[in-house]
Amino acid sequence: MKKTLAFCLFLFCSYIASAQNNLQFNRVVIIRADSISNCSSNCADSLLVRTFTVPNNKVLKIESVNFTPGNYTLFLDNTPFSRTSTGITNSFPIWLPAGTYTIFFGTYFPTASQAGNYAYLLSAIEFNVVQ
């Protein structure tokens, strides 16, 4: 009897609780950039800077990022995001709340930069946050 009452109380509390909102598919988001760098030493600290905004009442679910880094690391808002040769890896998906973000290739040392082809393709899904 106590177990049945506890279970019913649990169901009732779960029903009236509104701990999270519902997500509704809005659109697919692709952010891409590519460039050829001929600089081999003392180059710019960053390449292919792109800024994007996740609007209010939306979230972005990053599903994957494909890139060719050369000697650069891919950053998301000044945080190392991906670079397989240095062991910086991410588990996907990555969820971003509403806000403005910057993605770019960067290097910690300008002398470590090198000439080459650089490109990235970020694939994400945008959701509406429904109350």
Secondary structure, 3 states (H helix, E strand, C coil): CHHHHHHHHHHHHHHHCCCCCEEEEEEEEEEEEEEEECCCCCCCCEEEEEEEEECCCEEEEEEEEEEECCCCEEEECCEEEEEHHHCECCCCCEEECCEEEEEEEECCCHHHCCCEEEEEEEEEEEEEEEC
